[in-house]
Amino acid sequence: MQQFKQLTNRIWYQTPVSETDRPIVAVITGDERSLVIDAGNSSQHAALFLDEVEKHGLRRPDLVVLTHWHWDHIFGMKQMAVPTIATNRTVEEMQKMVDYEWSDEALEERIHQGIEIPFCADAIKLEFGKDRDIEVILPTIRFTGELEINLGGVTCLLRQVENDHSPGSALVYIPEERVLFLGDAMYADIFSAEWNYTVNQTTRLLDTIGEYEADYYVWSHGEAMAKEAFEQEVYVLRQIIEVTKQATG
């Protein structure tokens, strides 16, 4: 069962669901406006999140930022119904999806073409059932590089990062709260025949993440990981990188 948790004074988040691939959705509450990180994987998911926001007396969202383009992070945009921010690369990938059909037959055809993977198709079927009223809505605010958003008393720093899972995705750092939202950037490339990480992309990503001082690192399909635990994950990844380089892949 999904829970709605307070992480810091200004940050609340809804826990993920693995069965239907629902990621964490979070809200940063400023004095003047609030920003939501990712739109959820369906209107039902987004509606449940908005109900929790209201139930806890928090300000309704004024903005949504997408960490990347994968379906489970964007299909709730219609329900959120506020301006959305994303990197140009994310928008380009979403543009390809605008005219997609979402029937079983259409999903199977895209799997056959190598565009879709069974993992995502199966989760879409579970989340939406047979009635799939899916509309891909393109973000209204696009950026490349970095973008700073002042919510009043708290700041969100958006930074485009390269990674194996979804190139051109965005990290979201809240310096006043010492929290870094990773989206899915720390996960493997799931669209390859064998899920994998690459040495160069992972090294570059870890170097970028290392520039930020945070007490919590939020993985979209995991948890808000405390600094010590996250540093252990980074240590293991760097060790694997060294072994991989020594073994020439």
C-alpha positions as CSV (number, residue, x, y, z in Angstrom):
1,M,0.0,0.0,0.0
2,Q,1.3,3.4,-0.9
3,Q,2.3,5.8,1.9
4,F,2.6,9.6,1.9
5,K,5.7,10.5,4.0
6,Q,7.4,13.7,5.1
7,L,11.1,13.7,4.4
8,T,12.1,17.2,5.5
9,N,10.4,20.4,6.6
10,R,9.4,21.2,3.0
11,I,9.5,17.9,1.2
12,W,6.8,15.2,1.1
13,Y,6.7,12.1,-1.1
14,Q,4.5,9.1,-2.0
15,T,6.2,5.7,-1.9
16,P,6.5,3.6,-5.1
17,V,4.7,0.5,-6.2
18,S,6.8,-2.2,-8.0
19,E,3.9,-4.2,-9.4
20,T,2.6,-1.5,-11.7
21,D,5.9,0.4,-11.8
22,R,4.7,3.5,-10.0
23,P,7.7,5.7,-9.1
24,I,8.1,8.1,-6.2
25,V,6.2,11.4,-6.7
26,A,7.3,14.2,-4.4
27,V,6.3,17.8,-3.6
28,I,8.5,20.6,-2.5
29,T,6.5,23.3,-0.7
30,G,7.7,26.8,-0.9
31,D,6.3,30.0,0.6
32,E,5.0,31.2,-2.8
33,R,4.5,28.1,-4.9
34,S,5.1,24.3,-4.8
35,L,6.8,22.0,-7.3
36,V,6.1,18.3,-7.9
37,I,8.8,15.9,-9.1
38,D,7.4,13.6,-11.8
39,A,3.7,13.3,-12.7
40,G,3.1,9.6,-11.9
41,N,2.3,6.8,-14.2
42,S,-1.4,7.3,-14.7
43,S,-4.2,9.7,-13.9
44,Q,-5.2,7.4,-11.0
45,H,-1.7,7.6,-9.6
46,A,-1.6,11.4,-9.9
47,A,-5.1,11.8,-8.4
48,L,-4.1,9.7,-5.4
49,F,-1.0,11.9,-4.9
50,L,-3.0,15.1,-5.2
51,D,-5.6,13.7,-2.7
52,E,-2.7,13.2,-0.2
53,V,-1.4,16.7,-0.8
54,E,-4.8,18.1,0.0
55,K,-5.4,15.8,3.0
56,H,-2.1,16.9,4.6
57,G,-3.0,20.6,4.1
58,L,-0.2,21.3,1.6
59,R,-0.3,23.8,-1.2
60,R,-1.6,22.4,-4.5
61,P,1.1,22.0,-7.1
62,D,2.0,25.0,-9.3
63,L,4.7,23.3,-11.4
64,V,5.8,19.8,-12.3
65,V,9.3,18.8,-13.3
66,L,9.9,15.6,-15.1
67,T,13.1,13.7,-14.4
68,H,12.9,11.9,-17.8
69,W,10.5,10.6,-20.5
70,H,9.7,7.1,-19.5
71,W,5.9,6.4,-19.3
72,D,5.8,5.8,-15.6
73,H,6.9,9.3,-14.9
74,I,4.7,11.2,-17.4
75,F,1.3,9.6,-17.9
76,G,-0.2,11.5,-15.0
77,M,0.5,14.9,-16.5
78,K,-3.1,15.4,-17.6
79,Q,-4.4,15.0,-14.1
80,M,-1.7,17.3,-12.6
81,A,-2.9,20.0,-15.0
82,V,-0.1,22.5,-14.3
83,P,2.9,23.8,-16.4
84,T,5.5,21.1,-16.7
85,I,9.3,21.4,-17.0
86,A,11.7,19.0,-18.7
87,T,15.0,18.9,-20.6
88,N,14.9,19.3,-24.3
89,R,16.0,15.6,-24.7
90,T,13.0,14.5,-22.6
91,V,10.6,16.5,-24.7
92,E,12.1,15.1,-27.9
93,E,11.6,11.5,-26.7
94,M,8.0,12.3,-25.6
95,Q,7.3,13.8,-29.0
96,K,7.8,10.4,-30.5
97,M,5.1,9.0,-28.2
98,V,2.4,11.5,-28.9
99,D,0.7,9.5,-31.7
100,Y,1.2,6.0,-30.2
101,E,-1.7,3.7,-29.6
102,W,-1.8,1.7,-26.4
103,S,-3.8,-1.4,-27.2
104,D,-2.3,-4.8,-26.5
105,E,-1.7,-5.2,-30.3
106,A,0.1,-1.8,-30.5
107,L,2.3,-2.6,-27.5
108,E,3.2,-6.0,-29.0
109,E,4.1,-4.4,-32.3
110,R,6.4,-1.9,-30.7
111,I,8.0,-4.7,-28.7
112,H,8.6,-6.6,-32.0
113,Q,10.1,-3.4,-33.5
114,G,12.4,-3.0,-30.5
115,I,10.8,0.3,-29.4
116,E,9.1,-1.1,-26.3
117,I,10.1,-3.8,-23.9
118,P,7.9,-6.4,-22.2
119,F,8.7,-5.1,-18.7
120,C,7.0,-1.7,-19.5
121,A,4.2,-3.2,-21.6
122,D,3.2,-5.6,-18.8
123,A,3.2,-2.8,-16.2
124,I,1.0,-0.6,-18.4
125,K,-1.5,-3.4,-18.8
126,L,-1.7,-3.8,-15.0
127,E,-1.9,-0.1,-14.2
128,F,-4.6,0.7,-16.9
129,G,-6.4,-2.5,-17.4
130,K,-8.3,-2.7,-20.7
131,D,-9.5,0.9,-20.8
132,R,-6.3,2.9,-21.6
133,D,-7.2,6.5,-21.9
134,I,-3.6,7.6,-22.3
135,E,-2.6,11.1,-23.6
136,V,1.0,12.2,-23.9
137,I,1.1,15.9,-23.1
138,L,4.3,17.8,-24.0
139,P,6.0,20.0,-21.3
140,T,5.5,23.7,-21.6
141,I,9.0,24.7,-20.2
142,R,12.1,23.2,-21.7
143,F,15.7,23.6,-20.7
144,T,19.2,22.4,-21.5
145,G,22.0,22.4,-18.9
146,E,20.8,23.9,-15.7
147,L,17.7,25.7,-14.4
148,E,17.0,27.4,-11.0
149,I,13.5,27.7,-9.6
150,N,12.7,29.8,-6.6
151,L,9.6,28.6,-4.8
152,G,9.9,31.2,-2.0
153,G,12.1,30.3,0.9
154,V,13.4,27.2,-0.9
155,T,15.1,26.6,-4.2
156,C,15.1,23.8,-6.8
157,L,18.2,23.4,-8.9
158,L,17.6,21.3,-12.0
159,R,20.5,19.8,-13.9
160,Q,20.6,17.8,-17.1
161,V,22.7,14.6,-16.7
162,E,23.8,11.8,-19.0
163,N,23.3,8.3,-17.8
164,D,22.6,4.8,-19.2
165,H,19.0,4.6,-18.1
166,S,17.6,7.7,-19.8
167,P,20.1,10.1,-21.4
168,G,19.3,13.8,-21.0
169,S,17.4,13.3,-17.8
170,A,17.3,15.8,-14.9
171,L,18.5,15.7,-11.3
172,V,16.6,17.9,-8.8
173,Y,18.6,19.4,-5.9
174,I,17.1,21.3,-3.0
175,P,20.0,22.9,-1.3
176,E,18.1,24.3,1.7
177,E,16.8,20.8,2.5
178,R,20.0,19.0,1.5
179,V,18.1,16.5,-0.7
180,L,19.0,15.3,-4.2
181,F,16.3,13.6,-6.4
182,L,18.0,11.2,-8.8
183,G,15.0,10.1,-10.8
184,D,16.0,6.9,-12.5
185,A,19.5,8.1,-13.4
186,M,21.2,5.5,-11.2
187,Y,19.4,2.6,-12.8
188,A,20.7,0.5,-15.7
189,D,19.9,0.7,-19.5
190,I,16.7,-1.4,-19.6
191,F,16.1,-1.1,-23.3
192,S,19.2,-3.2,-24.3
193,A,18.9,-7.0,-24.8
194,E,20.8,-7.3,-21.5
195,W,20.3,-4.6,-18.9
196,N,23.6,-2.9,-18.3
197,Y,25.7,0.0,-17.1
198,T,28.6,1.5,-19.1
199,V,31.9,2.6,-17.6
200,N,31.9,6.1,-19.1
201,Q,28.3,7.1,-18.5
202,T,28.3,5.7,-14.9
203,T,31.6,7.4,-14.1
204,R,30.4,10.8,-15.4
205,L,27.1,10.5,-13.5
206,L,28.8,9.6,-10.2
207,D,31.2,12.5,-10.6
208,T,28.3,14.9,-11.2
209,I,26.3,13.6,-8.2
210,G,29.4,14.0,-6.1
211,E,29.3,17.8,-6.6
212,Y,26.2,18.0,-4.4
213,E,26.1,18.0,-0.6
214,A,23.0,16.0,0.5
215,D,21.7,14.2,3.5
216,Y,19.2,12.2,1.4
217,Y,19.3,10.8,-2.2
218,V,15.9,9.8,-3.6
219,W,15.8,6.9,-6.1
220,S,12.4,7.0,-7.9
221,H,11.7,3.2,-7.6
222,G,13.4,2.8,-4.2
223,E,13.6,5.1,-1.3
224,A,15.0,8.2,0.2
225,M,18.5,6.9,1.0
226,A,20.5,8.5,3.8
227,K,24.0,9.8,2.8
228,E,26.0,6.9,4.4
229,A,24.0,4.2,2.6
230,F,24.2,6.1,-0.7
231,E,28.0,6.5,-0.4
232,Q,28.2,2.7,0.1
233,E,26.3,2.3,-3.2
234,V,28.6,4.6,-4.9
235,Y,31.7,2.8,-3.5
236,V,30.4,-0.5,-4.9
237,L,29.7,1.0,-8.3
238,R,33.1,2.5,-8.5
239,Q,34.7,-0.8,-7.5
240,I,32.8,-2.6,-10.3
241,I,33.9,0.1,-12.8
242,E,37.5,-0.6,-11.9
243,V,37.1,-4.3,-12.3
244,T,35.3,-3.8,-15.6
245,K,38.1,-1.6,-17.0
246,Q,40.7,-4.1,-15.9
247,A,38.9,-6.9,-17.5
248,T,38.3,-4.8,-20.7
249,G,34.6,-5.2,-20.3
